[in-house]
Amino acid sequence: MTDPVDFAPAEGALESARRARAHALCPECYGRVFGRLGHGLTNPERAARLARALGTDLPSAADGCEVCGGLFERLPTWVDRVVRAAEGYEWHRFTCGSRWDPERLAREETLWAEVGTEWGESGRAAFNRELGKRVEQRSGASGGPDRPDIVFLADVPVGRVEVTVLPVYLRGRYRKLDRTLPQTRWPCRRCQGRGCTTCGGTGKTYPTSVEELVAGPFVAASGAVGTRFHGMGREDIDARMLGRGRPFVLELLRPHVRSLDLPALTAELRRTAADRVEVVDLVPADAADVVRVKEAAPEKSYRVGVAGATSRAKVNEALTVAVGRAIAQRTPTRVAHRRSDRVRTRRVIAARVVDAADGRFTLELRTEAGTYVKEWVEGDGGRTEPSLASLVGVPLTVEYLDVMEIHDPEV
């Protein structure tokens, strides 16, 4: 235990302690006036040491405490409220916060000014800490700010606990085998997701998506109220995503269950999404992975089927000119309604013809991130310059497109 002489500077602290005794304070609030002195002591222990050093009784005001109004005496009630608020949720790590009324905070500031303390600890910080200690004892969970599963906010004026359940994050790669799937849920343009005759009451333009197929088993197992799907870019609806797959993070919102059997759920996904979507390398993740996935700008490789009245030799000649050359791509016509109209400069890094016959040929390309491949081939009415069509001198049409590889840094 720390001796009173350890409250430095001793005379200054003891003089402030004498002035504080003139106020109706509970042991917690009296000790908090000197909360940064006597490392390792609780505030009531600190109060007892100061009282002994002054030769006075320990302050005993509880409900009559002029600062907290008995709030610290009612900590067991707040623990009960926390436990009730978290019923139905799995949580292993938590953090506690509180919302205090301005009058209570003002009383604390007035007290500190009157007693002249330099060592005070705020009531809100002390309440959060003491509540956290008691919740740890009751629940067996770990308290602290590091990656909590759940956050408790004690609304002191109202007398209730608000709960924020943090998401569960899963990271993996998906392969899309179906040329009719958007990456994410696509709300009906007419009703904006509310449901109408155009969408048959579903609120969606397409029946399902990669996000919905992937999320299904995990939402069911976790009891999440919804999802967010974060892909490292996205392919067109009619394009397949092959190779190692596209990196993504699935965010499960407000889950009731956090301990998920990933191998079993991946197997369930393989059954429910067979021949449409495959998921590999699924592991637990965190919010930082969302940032890494969304900010990445890797090069991509494609296989493109093209139709056009030209020869293989002419296409090879055009590719020799096109590879490495700056391409000016104005926002494509097909997405101009939802993206800003501007010109982006991109490059085709490598390209070759792998097959050609009867007015059709197949290209393999590697491009910079953000390259509109269809528009580079077809020209988009002059919005992409130069295009492959302009270089060969005849109209070209993309018949199919497959993303073969995302060259992200985690190779």
N, C-alpha and C positions, 0 to 999 in steps of 0.2 A: 504494500500500500504506500502511496506517496505521502510524505510528511508535509504539513502546512508550509514549512519554510521553502518548499519547492515552488510555491506560487510566486513567481518573480514578475516584476519587482514586489517584494513582500509588503512593504509599507503602502505602496500605491494600491495594491490589490485589497489589502485589509481595510484601508480607508473607504474604498468603494463598497466593500462588503458591509461596513457599518451603515453607510447611507442606504444600501439596499434593504437593510433590516427594517427600515421605516415603512416599507411597502408590504402589502399583504400578498405574499408569494407562496406558491407550493414549493417543495424541495426541488422539483425538476426545474422550475423557472428561476429559482434562486441560484441553483448551481450553474444554469446556462449563462448567467451574467458573466461567469468566469470560465466559460466552456473551453477556452483554448489554453487553460492552465491545468497542470496536473495530468499529464498524459496517462491514459489507461483507466481513469476513473469514470464512473457514470456520473451524471449530473447530481443525483441525490447523494452519492458518496462525496462529491466535491462540496456540496452544500454542508454536509456533516463536518467535514474537515474545517471549513471556514467558520462554522458556528463554534466548533471547539476552540479554534484559534482566538476567537473573539470572546470566549467565555459566555456564550449565549445559547439559548435553546435552538433546536433545529426548526426552521419555519414550517408551519403546519397547515397553512391555508390550502384548501383543495378546491371545492366548488367556488370558494370566495377568492381564488387567485385572480388578481387584477389583470394579469396578462393572458393566461390561457383559459380562465373560467372553468377549470377542472377537466380540460381536454385530456391531459396525460393520465388522469385517474380513470378515464373511460377507455383506455387503450384496449382492454379485453373485449369491450363491445365492438370496437372497430375491427378487431381480429375476426370476430364472429361475422361481421358484415363482409369482410374479404372472402372468407371461406364460402359463405352463401353465394356471393357474386360469381365465384369460380366454379360452382357446381356444374357438372356435365362436361368440363374441359380437362384434358390431360395437360399438365404443366410440370416442368422440372426446374426451371429457372424463372425468376420473377424480379420485378423491381416495384418499389412503392413510391408514390408521390402524393401530394396533397394540395388542395386549393383552400386558402384561408380568406376570410373576409377582411377588407381594408381596415376596419376598426381595430381588429385584433392585432394586426401588423403595426398599426400606428401606436397602440399602447406599448408595444415592445420597444419601438424606437424612442418614445418619450421616456420610458424607464431608463434605457441606456444613457440617454443624454443627461438625466437627472443624477444618476449615480456616478457618471464619468468613467464607465468601463472601456477598456481597450481590448477586452478578451472575450466578448460575448459570442455566443453561438445562436443562430436564428432558431426560433421555435419551429419553423417549418422543417428545417434540416433535422433537428432533433426528433421531431415527431415521425418523419419519414424513416429515420434510422431505427427508432424504437419499435415502430410498427413492423418494419421489416424483420427485426430480430424475433418478434413474437410470432409472426407468420412462419418464419423458418422453423421455430420450435413446434408449431401446430401441424405444419404440412410435411415437414421433412424435405422440402424443396430448398434450393439455394437462392438467396437474395443477392442482388447487385445489378449494376448497369450493363454487364457484359452479356450480350445476346440473350435477352430474356425471351421466354415463351409467352409471357403474359405480363401486362402492366396494370397495376391497381392505382387508381386515383381516388383518394379520400376527399370527398367534397364536404369540408367541415361545416360550412354554413347550412347546407341542405341535410347533412346527416346520412349520406349514402356513399357507396363505393361504385365508381365507374370502372369498367373493365375493357381493356384493349387486348385482344388476342392477336399475337403476331403471326404472320403467315408461315407456312412450311414451304421451303423451296427445294425443288428437285432439278438437277441438271443432267442433260443427256444429249443424244443426237437422234434425229428422226429421219427416216427415209419415206418419201411419199411415192407410192406406186400408182395412184389413181389420178387421172388427169381431170377430175371434176371437183377436186377439193380445194377450197381456199385454206390459207394457213390458220386464220382465226375466224370466229363467228362474224358473219357479215349481215348487219341489220338491213331489213327491207328499206329501200330508199323512199318508198311511198309513205310508210307509216312510222319510219324510224324505230322499228323494233316493237311497236305496240301491238301489232297484229291487225291484218286487214284482209280483204278478199284477194288482193294480188298475191300475198304470201301464204294464203290459206290459213291465216290465224297464227302462223308460227313466229312472225316477226323477223324472219330471216330470208335472205335472198337465196341461199343455198341450204339444203337440208341439214348438212353437218359440215365439219371442218376438221383439220388436223388437231387443233386445240381440243375440240369436243371429244374426238375419238381417243386422244391420248389421256385427257383428264378424267374420262368417265370412271374407270376403276378406282382412281385415287380419290376422287370426290366421294364416291360411295364408301370407301374404306375410312376416310378421314372425317366424314360429316361436314366438309367445308361448305360454305354458303355460296362459293363461286371461285373463279380462277382468273388469273392473268397469264398470258402466254407471251414470252419474250424470245423471239428468234433472232439469230444472227443474220439479219436480212430476211427476205422472203422470196419465193419463186412465184411465177405466175400461176393462176389457177390451173391452166391446161398444161403446165410443165411438171415433169416428174423430178423428184429429188433423190438421186441415187448415190453411189459411192459410199463413203463413210457416214453420210448423212449430214444434216444441218444442225449445228449446236443450238440448244434452246434451254431456257429455264422455265419450268412450270411453277407458278405461285398459287398455292392453295390458301384461300382467304377464310379467316376465322375458323380454323379446323377444330373439331372436338377431340380428335385422336391424332397424336403426333408420331407415335411409334408405328411405322408402316413397314410391312414385309415387302420390300422392293422386289426381290426375285419372284415372289408369288404374284404380285400385282402386275409385274412385267409379263409374266406368263398369261395372266388373264387378259391383258391388253393384246397380246399376240393372238389370242382366240377371238376377241370381239372385233378387232380391226384387221383381221386376216385379209391379205391381198390389197389392202388400202394404205396402211401406215405401219411401219416397223420402228421400234425404239430400241436403241442400244446404249450401253455405257451409262446407265442411269445411276446417279449417286446423290446423296444429300448435298445441298448447296446453301448459300445464304444470299442476302441482299446485294453484297458486293459482286456476286457472280452475274446478277442482272446488269449491272453497269458494264462489266467486262464484255458481256455478250452484245449489248446494245451499242457500245462504242467501237467494237471491232470493225475493221474494214478490210477483210482479207480478199485476195484475188480468188477468182472462181474459174472452173473449167466447165465447158458445155459440149454437148453433142447436138448438132442442129441439122434437121432435114430441110432441104431447100428445093423448091421447084423453079425452073426458069430456062428459057431457050438460049442456053449458052454452053460452051464446051469446058471440059475440065482444064484444058490449057489456058483458056481465058480467065477462069476463076483463079488458077494458080498465079497467073500474072498479076491479077488484081490484089491477091493476098500479099504478094511481095511488096506492093506499094503501100498496102494498108497497115501491115504489122509495124507497131512502134510509132505510128503517125498519130498526132493529136486529132481527136474526133470532137467536133462541136455538136452536142446533143441538146436541143431544146426540149423542154418537158413534153413527152409524147402525148399525142392527141387522146389516147385511151385513158390517160390518168390526169389530164389537164384539169378536170373538174374537181380534183381533190388534192392537187399539189401546186405549189407556186410555179408560175410560168417564168422559167429562167434557163439560161444556157449553161450546161456543164461540160467540162473538158475531160474526156476519158481516152484510154488507149487499149487496143487489142495487143496483148503481149506476145501471143503465139497463135498460129492458125495453120491448118492443113486440110486438104481434101482427103478423106479416107475411102470414099466410094462415089462413083458417078456412073449413071446410065439412064438413057431415055428421058432426058430433060430434067433429071433430078440428081442431086448430089448431097453428100453428107459431110459436114464440117466438124472438126474438133477445134475448139477455141480455148484460150486462156485470156481472161480480161481483168482489167482493174475493177475494184469494187464499184458498184453503182452504174456499170455500163448497161444500157438498154440494148440487149443483143438483137431482139427482133427488129428494132428500129435501125440498128446498124446494118442489118442485112437488107431490109426493104427500103429504107430511106424515110419513111413516114412523111411523104409529101414534101420532102426537102427540109424537114425539121432536124434531120441528122446529116451532117456533111463532114467528110465524104462518107457515103454509105457504100456497101459492097455493090448494090445495084447500080449506083452511079459510076462506079469504077469499071464494071463489066459492060455497062451501056444497055442493059435490058432490064425489064421488071423482074423482080424476084419475090417469091412468097415463102415464108417460113411455114412448113407443114407440121413440124413438131419440134420441141426443144426439151432437152433433158439437162439438168444440172448434174454434172458428174463428180464434182469435188468442190468442197469449201476449203480453201488452203489457209485455215486458221492457224495461229501459232502453236496450238497444242497438238502438233503432229507427232 
